[in-house]
Amino acid sequence: MSTTASSVTESPYPMISVDEAVKIVLENTRVLGPQSVALSDAVGRYAYEDVRATRPLPAMRTSVMDGYAVITGGGPGEYKIVDRILAGHRAQVTLSPSSAAYITTGAPLPENAEAIVKIEDTKMSEKEGHVTVLNNPSKGEYVRPVGSDIKMGALLISKGDLITPQSIGLAASIGLKSLTVHRKPRVAILSTGDELMTQNSTEKKEEKDDKVALNSSASPIPQPEKLFDSNGPMLHALVQSIGATPIPLGIVKDTEAGKISKIISGDLLQSLQPVDVLVTSGGVSMGDADIVKKALEGGRGVVHFGRMRMKPGKPTTFATLSIQENSQSEIKRNRLIFSLPGNPVSCAVTFELLVATCLRKLSGSLQAPREPTFLSKLTTPIKMDPFRPEYHRVRVEWDASQQALTATSTGRQASSCLLSFRNANALLLVPKGEGVVKAGMSLPTLPLSNPYESKTSALLSPSSGPLVGSHRKHNTKHSTSLKPELIESEIGLGILDVTNDGFLSGDLRDMMGRIQGVNLRANISIGPKPTHKLTKSYLNLLSKTPGVDMIVVFGGNGFGESDRSPEAVKEIITKDAPALSVAVGEAAKAAMPNHSPPFRTVTGSDGCTLIMTLPGNLAAVGHVFDRALVIFAHACKEISKQLSL
């Protein structure tokens, strides 16, 4: 019996890109409200408001060294010791030109003291109660002025900042006992599937002979058709690692369609106040038993997408459910529902791309919710999928011999093979296509969110990795035939995209590829009208990214109120390059004579990193790029000179 085209089951959901999916998720995500917590509970949370100093530090002039407080002008000689001042105690004397007070580090100075003579510049006098000063101190020497560490009213923590142990120290230093932070997202987790059983299940396989378990904590061996639920515990841990609160709902069987519908429709979730997000795993494909999508479609919510153009994770679904805040309120808000695939790798990857991004925004982070990508060089060939781009699990490390980040596949990439995640610290973005990506080529790479491993220590060898701002020698090979996704060369370029829709397409990469020896190392898109702080923060991040030698900021450099890229660049650079700014400006005027001036150009360097601004319009970039090609080439040549030192 033949199958006709009309009998083929097709999904009603169009397949969208990962970027489109992330955009939809963020558009439907609202930051959570405030909560006051003790300092001891604030680490890992995001500040709800600015925190400013309510007192200067130090509040009095204090000593930087152990030594003697004196009035200057007396020169070397003998001084009578009239007081002994320890940290935490005030001076009880007024000094004369011939007297001194012994003082410890951090202790407040006598009111009329002008300098500190450190212990090393004195010796004990033969005269009892006296000290011999060996030098002539100048006014203010080894004196810490009032407010020299923290001025009154200084900004200690900004709204949206991640609270770190250092933030806690700052807050404690001005006497705060608590901080106002954004509430933690509460995330309900549900696993689906007849084949699943919990680790505490009594359902087990009958054994004919007694055997000693290899792991004494292991659960009973299940029947061969059954599986232990790995997604539930994994999602629980992933939610915790982001800083959110997991709420396990257990396992629902595929045959319990009514129960799933009750959960999805919100009847059960309504009683779990305040659950912000529901994450389900399994039941989102095209089979008869995949009933989660059907429950979403039949509920009171809105399904925003049901397929993504990616591998693994194509059937990932996102929906929102409008719920009432509480029985006394008429205010409604969206509860976010992520239905992830049942295969554990697909579940983990789509959590990383979508759910983690959502949770960061809910938690109050003002930084770009998605981790920025960087480029890493393949150590072995990787086969491409002809239909979908793949998020390939890799281990990224610094290779000192190549002076580059390298990516090594973790092995078999089946969506059911969770073992391939064991040593992975990043996802390699392999484009769709025929054939393979050859070893030695560079691809965009997304670091995995892992609070238990330092990204720096994971990516850089402690003995041979590059130091931020150090002079680095690069591979001298030049690429003669560049493709948008596959770039190999020697000058590391970082791009900060401040445009409306993130236009960084293959066309722009081709433009950059026309300068021989340029390698796009990092590409961050933060969208239009970012805050000054956000732009500056990502410029700092790019300037510290291994292998990035030149940063180009596209967009945000016009003359509107929200165009703040030049101001952010000025705060980052330590040395201006006015001649290069003028040259780029002249090229822009020649390319766009009807727009005078078309944009503000700022060029300078931060250590060994060159930073410059260009327009945020792709056509304008093309015009300016053609005219400024020789300028870029000159800039690259100058960078090469510095890097070869």
N, C-alpha and C positions, 0 to 999 in steps of 0.2 A: 504494500500500500504506500503510495507516494504522499509526501507532505506538500501541500500547496502553500504559496506565500501567505495566503489569507489566514491559514491555520496557525501561523507562528505567533507565539505570545510576545507582545512588545510592551515595554514599560511605558506608562503614560507620562513619565517624568523625563524632561530633556536632560542630557548630560552636560553639566557645567564644569568650568575649570575650578581648581582649588582656590585661586585668587577670588573668583566670583563668590564661591561658597563662604570664604572668610569674610568678605565684604557684607554679605547678607547676615551672617551671624552677628557681626559687630554692630550693624545697623539696628538689630533687635535686642541688643544688650544694653541695659541701663546700670550705671554704677550704683552700688548699694549704699545705704545710709550710714550715719555715724554710730559709734559705740565707744564708750570710755573704758579703757582697760589699764590695769596696773603695768608699770614699766616691765616687770618680769614676764608679762604675757604679750608684750607688744612686738617682739622681734618677728620679722616675716610679714607683718601687716603693712598697710599703706596709710600714710598720714591723711587725715580728713581735712586738716587745716594747717596753716603756717604756724610754726613755733618760733617765737622770738625771745631773745635774752631779756630777762627782767632785772638783771644786775650785770655790771661789768665784771670780767675776770682777768686778772685779779682785781679785787675791790680796793686793795691798797697796794702801794709800791712794795715789791718783794725782792728778795735776793735771788740771783740766778745761781750763785755758788756758795759753798761754805767759805767763810772768811771774816772780814772785819768791815763794819760800816764806818765811814769817815767823812769828814768835810774835806773837799779838795783844796789844794793849794799849800798844804803843809809839807809836802814833799817827803822823801825818805827820812826815816828817823824813828825815835821812840814815841809810842803813844800809850797813854794810860787806858787800861781796859775798864770801862765804867758800867758795862752791862753784858748780859749773856741772853741773847734772844733766840728762842726756838720757834719753829713753825707752829702756828696756832696761838701764839702769845704776842701781845703788843709790847712795844718798847716802853720802858718806864723812865727813860732819861732824855735829856737834850744834850747833844754833843757840843764840845768846844773844838777849836782847831787842833788841840793837842791830845784829844781823847778819841777812843774807838770803842765800838761795841762788837763783841763776838756775835756772829749771826750764822744760822744754818740755812741751807737751801729752802726757799719757799717762805721764810719768815719775813714779817713786815719790817720795813726800815724805820729807825727813829725819824721823827718829823723833819728834822733839818739835815739828815744825812744826804750826801750827794753822790756817793760812789761806794763800791764794794772792792776791797782788796782781797783777792783770793788767797787761801791758805798758802799756796805754793809761793806767793810773793812776800811771805813774812817769815820771821823766825822768832823763837822765844827770846825775850830780853833777859839779860842777867839781873835786871831790876825786877823785883817781885811785883806782879800785877800789871806789867807792861808788855807790849809786843813791839818788835822792830819791823817797820814797814820798809821794804826794799825798793819800791818804785814810787812813781808819782802818778796816781790814777787820774783819769779825766772824768768830768762830770757825766753821770749816767752810766759809768762803766759797771757791768754786771748787775744792773738794776732793771727789773721788769716793771714797766710803767703800768698804771691803772688802765685796765681795758686792753692791754696789749695782746692778750689771747682772745678775748671775746668782748667786743664793745657793747655798751648798753643798746638794746634794740636790735642787735645783729640777728639775721635770719639763721636759725640753727637747723630747722627741718622745714622743707617746703611741702606744700600740699601735693599729695601724690607720690611723695618719696617712699621708697621701701625702707622700713624701719630696720636698721642693722644694729649690732652690738655697739658700734660707735655712736649711733643716734641715741641709744639708751644712755651712754655715757654723757653726751651733751645735755640731754634732758635732765639727768640726775645732777649735773653740775650747776644747774640754776634752781635746784630744789624741787623739781616736779616729781610727783609720785605716780602720775598716770598720764596717758596720752589719749587723744581722741583720734580714733582710726576708723576706717571703713569696716563694716560688719563682714565677717567671713561668709562666703557663699556656702549654702547648705545643699548638698548634692545627693539625691536619692539614686541608688544603683540597683538595677534589676537585670538578672540573667534569665534567658529564655531557652527552652529546649527540652524535649523528652529524654534526651540522652544524658542530661546533666545530673550529677549528684554532688552533695556537699561533702566536705572532708569528714564531717561528723555523721554521715549517713550510715544506717545499719544495714543497708543493702550491699551485700558482698558476695564474692565468688566463693563457692565451696571448694576447699582444698582437701585432697585425699590424704596427704601426709603433712604433719606439722613441720613448719620451716621457721627458722629464726629470721625475723625481719632485718633487712639491712639497715633500716632506719627505725629505731624504736618508737619514734614519734609519728611514723607513717600511719595513715588511715587504712582500714581493711581494703584488700584488693577488690575492685569492682567487677561486676560481670563484664565480659569482653565487649558487649554492645554499649556499655556505659562509659562516661568520661567524668572525671572530677572537674568541677567548675573552676577554671583558672581565670576567666575574665573578671568574675566578681571580686576576688581578692586583689587581682592586679589593678582594676579600676579603683578600688578602695585605696590602695597604696598611691596610685597616681594622683588621685584627688587630694590626699594628705600632703603629697610632695609639693603641690601647688600652693598649699596653705589654706585649703578649703576643708569643710567638715563633711565627711562621707556618712550617708545613712543607708545601710544595707537593707534591701527589701527581699533578698533571697532569690529563689529560683521559681519561675512559673513555667509550667509545661505547655507545650504547643497545643495540647488538647484543652487547655483551660482558657479558651478564647474569651469567655465572659469575664474572667478575672483580669486578663490583660486589658480588655476594653475598659473595665472599671478603673484601672490604674491610669491608663492613658487619658481617659475622658476627664480625669481630675477629681472624681468622687473620692478616691482614696487619698490622693495628694492634697486635697482640700483639708483633710484632717491632720496633715503633716505640716503644720505652720512653723516657721516660714521656709518651705522647700523652694529653692530658687531654680534648680536645674534637676531634670530627670535624665539619667543616662541608662539606656538599655543596650544589651548586646545580644545579637542573634535575631532571627525572624524578620529580616528586611530584604531578603532576596526575592526571587520570582516564583518559588515553589508554593504548593498548597499549604504546607506547614508554616510558611513564613507570614505570620499573621499580625506582626507589629505594625507594618505599614497599613494594613487593612483597618486596624484599630485606630490608627492616627487619622486615616481618611474618614472614618465614621464618627469621630469624636467632635468636640466643640472647638478644636484648634484649627490652625492653619499650617499646612505642610508647605514649607518654602522651597525645599528641593529634595529630590529623592535619588539622585545619582550624581557622582562626581567623576570627572575624566582623570582618573588616577589608578595606579596599581601599587599596592593593594588597597581596597576600600571603596570600590565603585558604588555599592548600594547604600552608602551612608546617607541617612535622612535627617533633616532638621525641621522641627515644627515649633510653634508657639501656642500656648494655651492662655487665654485671658481669664484671670481669676480675681475674685474679690479679696482685698487685703485681709479683712476679718468681718465678722457678723455685724459689727457696729459701724463699719465704714463702707461707703459706696465707691471708694477708690479702687480701681482695677489695675493690675499690672500683668505683664507677660511672664508666664513660667516657661522656661526654655527646655525643649526636649530634643535630645540627641539619641538617635537610634543607630548604633554602630554595628558593623558586621560581626558575626559570631566567631569567625576565625581569629585566634588571639593576636596574630601579627597585625591584621587589618584593624582590629579593635585598638591596639596600642598606637599605631601610626595615625589613625584618624582622631584619636584622643589628642595626640600631640599637636596636630594641625588645627583642629577646631575647638575641642572642649577646653584645652589648656589656654588657648587664646581668649576664649570667652571668660574663663574664670579669672584671668589676670585683669580684664577690664572690669568685671563685677567687683573685684577686690579693691578697685580704686587706683590702679596703676595708671599714671599719665604717660608712661613710656609707651613706645609702639608695642602692642600686645604680642606681636610675632617676633621671634628671634630673627635677627638679620642673617642673611646667608653670606658665605665666603666661598672662595674657589679652592678646591684641592685637586691634586694630581693623582690619577689612577695608577696603581701599582700593577694591575693586571687588566686584561680586556674585560668588558662587560657587554653582554648581549642586550640589544634594545628590543623593546616590544613594539610591533608595527602599528598598534592601535592607541596605546595609552602611555603617557609618561610614567615612569616608575620611581618610587621612593625606596631606594636600595639601601639596606642596612650596611654600614661601613664602620671601620675603626680609623679615625683620623689621627695622624701623628706628625710631628715635625721631623723632616729628613734633613739633617745638617749638610750632607753631601750635596743635595740638590738645592738647599736653601729654600725649601718649599714645604707646604703642608701636603701630605700624601694620604690617599684614601684606599683602604684595603677591604674588599668584600668580606663579610663575616660568614660566607658560605651559602648553603642552600636557601633560596629566598621564597619558598612556598609560604602562602599566607597562614598555613597551619603550623609552621615550624618556628615556635617561639624561641627555640634554642639559638637561632641566628641573632637574637637581640642581646644575648648574654654579654658579649664583648663590644657591642656597638655603642658609639658615642655620638653618632651623627647619621643623618639620612642624605644620601647622594641623589640629586635630582637628575635622573637619566632621561633624556628626551625620547619621545617615540620615534621610531624609524626602523629601517632595514639594516641588518648587519650588526656590527659591534662598535662600541666606543673603544678606541685603541689605548693601550697602556701608555702613560705619559701625557695624555690629554687632561685638561682641567674642566671640571664641572661644578656648578653651584652646589653648595653643601649646607644643610641645616643642622645646627647643633641640637642634640636632644636635651630637654630640660632635665637636669639631674642635680638636685641640690646636695647630693652626697659625694659628688666628685667635682673638683675644681676644673672648669673648662680650660684654664690656662695650663694646669698640670697635665690634663688629658691630651692637649694638643701640642704642647711644647716639651721636648726632652729637657730635663733639668740641667743636663750637662752640656747640651749643644744647641738649645733653642735660642732664638734671637732675643736680645733685650730691646724693649721699647725705646725708640729714639737712637738706637745704636747704628753704626755704619754697617751695611750688609752687602756682601758680594753676591751677585746673582748669576744664574746660568747664562752663558753668553750666546746660546742658540737663538736665532730669530725665526719667527714663523713667517712663511711666505704666502701661505694660503689659509686665511682665517675664515672660520664659520661662526655664526652667532653664538652657538652653544658650546663650541669646542675651541678654546683659546690657549695658546702656549707661547710665552715670550718672557721678557726680562724686567720691564718697568711695571711695578704693581700699581694699578689704578683702583681707587675707591670712588663710588658715585653715591651722592646723597640727592634723592629725587624729591623735590618739594612741589610737584605739579599736581594738577587736578586728578588725573587718572593714571599716574604712574606709567608714562609713555615709554619706559625703557625697553624697547623692542629690539628685534634683530637689526633693524635699520641703524639704530644708534650704536649698537655694538659694532656693526660694520664700520661706522664712521671712526670709532676708536681704533679698530683694527687696521685702518689705513695708515696709522703711525706705526712704522715697523718697531717692534720691541716693546709694545704696550700690552699688558695682560690685565684684564678686568678681574680684580681680586675680590672685591666686595661691592654689593649693590643693595642699598637700603632705600626703601620708598616710605616716606612718612606722610604723604598726602599734602593737600593745600592748607595754608594758614596754620601751620604748627606754632606752638608757643615758642618764644625765644629760647626758653630753657630746654625744650625738646630738641630744637635744632642744634643748640650748643652741645647737648649731651651726646647726640649721635655723631657730631663732628669729632668730639673727643674719642668716641668709640672707634671711629674709622682711623683716626690718627694713631691709635694704639693697636690696630689690627696687624698681625704679622704679615709682612710682605707688601703693605700698602705704602707707596712712596709719593703718590700724587692723588689729591682729592678734588673732584669737580662737583660743585653744588649747582644743580639745575633747578631754576625756579625760585620764587620768593625774593627776587632782587630787583623788582620794579620800584614804583614810587607810591604804592598804596600803603594804607596803615598796617596791613597784615604782612607786608613784604619786609621781613626782618633778617633774611639770610646774610646780607653784608655785615649787619651789626654782630651777628653770632660769629662770623668768620673773623672779624676784627678782634674779638675777645679771645679767640683761640690762637691766632698767629703771634709769634714772638719776634718776627722780622718781616717788615713790609717789602714788597717787590714792586715799587711804583712804576718802573719802566715796563714791566710785563703787564700791569694794569692798563697803562696808557696804550700799549700795543693792542691788547684785546679790545679796548674801547674803540680805537681807531678802526680796527677790523669790523667791529659791529656797525659803526656809522657807515662804513663803505658798503657793507652788505645790506643794511636797511636804512637807506638815506631818508626815507619818509618818517622815520621814528627817531627823533633826536631829543635827548639821548634815549636809546631803546631800553637800556637797563643799567643798573649800577654794577660796576665790576670792582672786585676787591681781590687782590692777589698777595700772597705772602707765604711764609713757611713756619711750621711748628717743628723745631728740631730739623730732621731730615725729610719732613713731609711737606710738599708744596700744596697749597690750597688755593683754588680760584673759583669764581662764580661765572655761570653762563645762563642764558635765557631759559625760561621754562616752556617755550613753544618749540615743538619738534622742527617745524619749518625754519624758524629763526635760528635754531641750533645748527641746522644744515647750512644756512647762509654764512653764519659766523664761522662755523667749523672750516668751511672751504677757504675762507680768507685767513683764518687764524692757524691753519695747518702748520705753517712754518714756525709760528710762535710756540705751538705745542711741541713741535719737534725740538726746538731750542730748549724748552723747559725740560724735556726728557733727557736731552744731552747734558744739561747742567746737573740733573739728578744723578745721571750715570757717573759723572765725575765725582760727586759726593760719595756715592755708594762704593766706588772703587778705591776710596782712600783706605 
